[in-house]
């Protein structure tokens, strides 16, 4: 609520001899009678969880995903597809994801 005289924000102030608090302007001293209507509330809407499939290459990467020499930790094959994603802050390196060409095991490498 704002002061009708000067437009400043009204602040809660307990009036002397009264149980209920009133709203008063700190600039000009004007007070509002209806302090009950001035309740501050906040509602936070939760967004649906953002699901990002980091371990899946983008649709355009599946067709032309490059192959690199990287040892699979599961089957020890020496070739893997790879793609990169920015998973952390912009000033940090990209995360490189690998998928074994033989057993399709997926792992990541932080850059």
Secondary structure, DSSP 4 states (H G I P E B T S, - for coil): -B-TTT-PBEEEEEPTT-SSEEEEETTT--EES--TT-------PPPPP----TTS--HHHHHH--EEE---TTT--SEEEEEEE--S-TTSPPEEEEEETTT--EEEEE-
